[in-house]
């Protein structure tokens, strides 16, 4: 390659090729020897874009050469390509017609941060949760086989972290049995978000051969010309096959290579050349994240109770279990991306005298629903579940909102369900869960920071199934569950500055068991009740209150506020709460309407 295609000056690349690539067809028109330059330009484009608009950086940098080689060799979208999870698909989006819109990635009404079928014909399957790619591509391949379409290719790209999910193994077993014509590309970088225990190439080879897959590799995943050569060979081979590629997460950006967990998602705006953060924030005078309150409190509890253990499905840092892991490494279990196993494993721990805190993001708890019912609640095993990222999480969008936990949990018998109003209440609930060991106990809390600078209270034990009155009013009362109650408090203060009506506020604290005595008092004292929850209005707190009012023939009117009965896309939490009419201004308008002013 001549000097014209080299860097023009230090740390700067001229995009002489990428500017003219708006689809894989444009990419295929280039001579193969120019693909390394395309990779340089694409990597530079991703770094610059994410430097200004934070997103999932490390994984996408690691798959630049792989992305270019796939779209150069295969006939997408006729040939189907499914990315597992989607963190690694930024290059794919840029090469498939979304380059000019990529500045809107993960922004409100902009591009999704994950592959999404409604966004592009090149996104063969929507992905936000891991370990689904092989099942999806197998279904597509088998359908094509039924229709006699033997000339099409079906490709799944899955990381070694996602391969730890049981669903991936189920699909591998089925694919090997059916001898489906598909290609699984194993992107092996020894990382999920946190490091994984990587298998050796020989172990991977034995694994796939045991599933009756033809194994090729390992291949340098950053040698785009070699990848094209291997893909052209594999296109001619029938049956299930796997290509094992070795990559480096964060490839080409020094900070992301050195600190792979920290740069899985860019920590903020940064200088695309040096990696220096452009926004230096002092956190000494700001509330810390709920996950950190959980992590520090759990460490306190673990110091006091030697039987306390912690379980996470591949999220020790994301759940702040790393604090306990640093001090008690033998009492923290990272089971890989395997939520079903995490739940039943926790049940086994509890039966032998351990006190397990099973920390799972709300959206991922959906994947272990059967285990929660069959292996825990049905047998009354006292596992403590801490559901992080509950409610509207922001830019990750519909696949990651913790919108449904209150509804799907409330239907399960013998389950305690609670959500803290603030950080003090989170610590109180954790202490309560340790002291109450008769039933499984669920504590759900949101993503991001709370409100209290002085969060480290002296925890107390709360009577299970009790709420509390935060403010007395007349005629209208808001009944909230969780930190969203702070939004109600702000709305009430703003409303009462300009109106004579007084609004009551009650923190219900427990969805199950619901504080019936408090609810009866509220229904007797107030004419209009407003339920407020950071979860779907179908089946959650509002539904529970409506059921009570109907069963007791109460004359009180109920207005339910929460996430409406539709999938909410991505945006900032403030933008999404406004869309769902559960922000301060929307609540004020509702109060004005109900008060008749």
Secondary structure in CASP SS format (residue, H / E / C, confidence):
PFRMAT SS
TARGET T0000
AUTHOR 0000-0000-0000
METHOD secondary structure of the structure
MODEL  1
X C 1.00
X C 1.00
X H 1.00
X H 1.00
X H 1.00
X C 1.00
X C 1.00
X C 1.00
X E 1.00
X C 1.00
X C 1.00
X E 1.00
X C 1.00
X C 1.00
X C 1.00
X C 1.00
X C 1.00
X H 1.00
X H 1.00
X H 1.00
X C 1.00
X C 1.00
X C 1.00
X H 1.00
X H 1.00
X H 1.00
X H 1.00
X H 1.00
X C 1.00
X C 1.00
X C 1.00
X H 1.00
X H 1.00
X H 1.00
X H 1.00
X H 1.00
X H 1.00
X H 1.00
X H 1.00
X H 1.00
X H 1.00
X H 1.00
X H 1.00
X H 1.00
X H 1.00
X H 1.00
X H 1.00
X H 1.00
X H 1.00
X H 1.00
X H 1.00
X H 1.00
X C 1.00
X C 1.00
X C 1.00
X E 1.00
X C 1.00
X H 1.00
X H 1.00
X H 1.00
X H 1.00
X H 1.00
X C 1.00
X H 1.00
X H 1.00
X H 1.00
X H 1.00
X H 1.00
X H 1.00
X H 1.00
X H 1.00
X H 1.00
X H 1.00
X C 1.00
X C 1.00
X C 1.00
X C 1.00
X C 1.00
X C 1.00
X E 1.00
X E 1.00
X E 1.00
X E 1.00
X C 1.00
X C 1.00
X C 1.00
X C 1.00
X C 1.00
X C 1.00
X H 1.00
X H 1.00
X H 1.00
X H 1.00
X H 1.00
X H 1.00
X H 1.00
X H 1.00
X H 1.00
X C 1.00
X C 1.00
X C 1.00
X H 1.00
X H 1.00
X H 1.00
X C 1.00
X C 1.00
X C 1.00
X C 1.00
X C 1.00
X C 1.00
X C 1.00
X C 1.00
X C 1.00
X C 1.00
X C 1.00
X C 1.00
X C 1.00
X C 1.00
X C 1.00
X C 1.00
X C 1.00
X C 1.00
X C 1.00
X C 1.00
X C 1.00
X C 1.00
X C 1.00
X C 1.00
X C 1.00
X C 1.00
X C 1.00
X C 1.00
X H 1.00
X H 1.00
X H 1.00
X H 1.00
X H 1.00
X H 1.00
X H 1.00
X H 1.00
X H 1.00
X H 1.00
X H 1.00
X H 1.00
X H 1.00
X H 1.00
X C 1.00
X C 1.00
X C 1.00
X C 1.00
X C 1.00
X C 1.00
X C 1.00
X E 1.00
X E 1.00
X E 1.00
X E 1.00
X E 1.00
X E 1.00
X C 1.00
X C 1.00
X H 1.00
X H 1.00
X H 1.00
X C 1.00
X H 1.00
X H 1.00
X H 1.00
X H 1.00
X H 1.00
X H 1.00
X H 1.00
X H 1.00
X H 1.00
X H 1.00
X H 1.00
X H 1.00
X H 1.00
X C 1.00
X C 1.00
X C 1.00
X C 1.00
X E 1.00
X E 1.00
X E 1.00
X E 1.00
X E 1.00
X E 1.00
X C 1.00
X C 1.00
X E 1.00
X C 1.00
X C 1.00
X C 1.00
X E 1.00
X C 1.00
X C 1.00
X C 1.00
X C 1.00
X C 1.00
X H 1.00
X H 1.00
X H 1.00
X H 1.00
X H 1.00
X H 1.00
X H 1.00
X H 1.00
X H 1.00
X H 1.00
X C 1.00
X C 1.00
X C 1.00
X E 1.00
X E 1.00
X E 1.00
X E 1.00
X E 1.00
X E 1.00
X E 1.00
X C 1.00
X C 1.00
X C 1.00
X H 1.00
X H 1.00
X H 1.00
X H 1.00
X H 1.00
X H 1.00
X H 1.00
X H 1.00
X H 1.00
X H 1.00
X H 1.00
X C 1.00
X C 1.00
X C 1.00
X C 1.00
X C 1.00
X C 1.00
X E 1.00
X E 1.00
X E 1.00
X E 1.00
X E 1.00
X E 1.00
X C 1.00
X C 1.00
X C 1.00
X C 1.00
X C 1.00
X C 1.00
X C 1.00
X H 1.00
X H 1.00
X H 1.00
X H 1.00
X H 1.00
X C 1.00
X C 1.00
X C 1.00
X C 1.00
X C 1.00
X C 1.00
X E 1.00
X C 1.00
X C 1.00
X C 1.00
X C 1.00
X E 1.00
X C 1.00
X C 1.00
X C 1.00
X C 1.00
X C 1.00
X C 1.00
X E 1.00
X C 1.00
X C 1.00
X C 1.00
X C 1.00
X C 1.00
X C 1.00
X C 1.00
X C 1.00
X C 1.00
X C 1.00
X C 1.00
X E 1.00
X H 1.00
X H 1.00
X H 1.00
X H 1.00
X H 1.00
X H 1.00
X H 1.00
X H 1.00
X H 1.00
X H 1.00
X H 1.00
X H 1.00
X H 1.00
X H 1.00
X H 1.00
X C 1.00
X C 1.00
X C 1.00
X E 1.00
X E 1.00
X E 1.00
X E 1.00
X E 1.00
X C 1.00
X C 1.00
X C 1.00
X C 1.00
X C 1.00
X C 1.00
X C 1.00
X C 1.00
X C 1.00
X H 1.00
X H 1.00
X H 1.00
X H 1.00
X H 1.00
X H 1.00
X C 1.00
X H 1.00
X H 1.00
X H 1.00
X E 1.00
X E 1.00
X E 1.00
X C 1.00
X C 1.00
X C 1.00
X C 1.00
X H 1.00
X H 1.00
X H 1.00
X H 1.00
X H 1.00
X H 1.00
X H 1.00
X H 1.00
X H 1.00
X H 1.00
X H 1.00
X H 1.00
X H 1.00
X C 1.00
X C 1.00
X C 1.00
X E 1.00
X E 1.00
X E 1.00
X E 1.00
X E 1.00
X E 1.00
X E 1.00
X H 1.00
X H 1.00
X H 1.00
X H 1.00
X H 1.00
X H 1.00
X H 1.00
X H 1.00
X H 1.00
X H 1.00
X H 1.00
X H 1.00
X H 1.00
X H 1.00
X H 1.00
X H 1.00
X C 1.00
X C 1.00
X C 1.00
X C 1.00
X C 1.00
X C 1.00
X E 1.00
X E 1.00
X E 1.00
X E 1.00
X E 1.00
X E 1.00
X E 1.00
X E 1.00
X C 1.00
X C 1.00
X C 1.00
X C 1.00
X C 1.00
X H 1.00
X H 1.00
X H 1.00
X C 1.00
X C 1.00
X E 1.00
X C 1.00
X C 1.00
X H 1.00
X H 1.00
X H 1.00
X H 1.00
X H 1.00
X H 1.00
X C 1.00
X C 1.00
X C 1.00
X C 1.00
X E 1.00
X E 1.00
X E 1.00
X E 1.00
X E 1.00
X C 1.00
X C 1.00
X C 1.00
X H 1.00
X H 1.00
X H 1.00
X H 1.00
X H 1.00
X H 1.00
X H 1.00
X H 1.00
X H 1.00
X H 1.00
X H 1.00
X H 1.00
X H 1.00
X C 1.00
X C 1.00
X C 1.00
X C 1.00
X E 1.00
X E 1.00
X E 1.00
X E 1.00
X E 1.00
X E 1.00
X E 1.00
X C 1.00
X C 1.00
X E 1.00
X C 1.00
X C 1.00
X C 1.00
X C 1.00
X C 1.00
X C 1.00
X C 1.00
X C 1.00
X C 1.00
X C 1.00
X C 1.00
X C 1.00
X C 1.00
X C 1.00
X C 1.00
X C 1.00
X C 1.00
X C 1.00
X E 1.00
X E 1.00
X E 1.00
X E 1.00
X C 1.00
X C 1.00
X C 1.00
X E 1.00
X E 1.00
X E 1.00
X E 1.00
X E 1.00
X E 1.00
X E 1.00
X C 1.00
X C 1.00
X H 1.00
X H 1.00
X H 1.00
X H 1.00
X H 1.00
X H 1.00
X H 1.00
X H 1.00
X H 1.00
X H 1.00
X H 1.00
X H 1.00
X H 1.00
X H 1.00
X H 1.00
X C 1.00
X C 1.00
X C 1.00
X C 1.00
X E 1.00
X E 1.00
X E 1.00
X E 1.00
X E 1.00
X C 1.00
X C 1.00
X E 1.00
X E 1.00
X E 1.00
X C 1.00
X C 1.00
X C 1.00
X H 1.00
X H 1.00
X H 1.00
X H 1.00
X H 1.00
X H 1.00
X H 1.00
X H 1.00
X H 1.00
X H 1.00
X E 1.00
X E 1.00
X E 1.00
X E 1.00
X E 1.00
X E 1.00
X E 1.00
X E 1.00
X E 1.00
X E 1.00
X E 1.00
X C 1.00
X C 1.00
X C 1.00
X C 1.00
X H 1.00
X H 1.00
X H 1.00
X H 1.00
X H 1.00
X H 1.00
X H 1.00
X H 1.00
X H 1.00
X H 1.00
X H 1.00
X C 1.00
X C 1.00
X C 1.00
X C 1.00
X C 1.00
X E 1.00
X E 1.00
X E 1.00
X E 1.00
X E 1.00
X E 1.00
X E 1.00
X C 1.00
X C 1.00
X C 1.00
X C 1.00
X C 1.00
X C 1.00
X C 1.00
X C 1.00
X C 1.00
X H 1.00
X H 1.00
X H 1.00
X H 1.00
X H 1.00
X H 1.00
X H 1.00
X C 1.00
X C 1.00
X C 1.00
X C 1.00
X H 1.00
X H 1.00
X H 1.00
X H 1.00
X H 1.00
X H 1.00
X H 1.00
X H 1.00
X H 1.00
X H 1.00
X H 1.00
X H 1.00
X C 1.00
X C 1.00
END
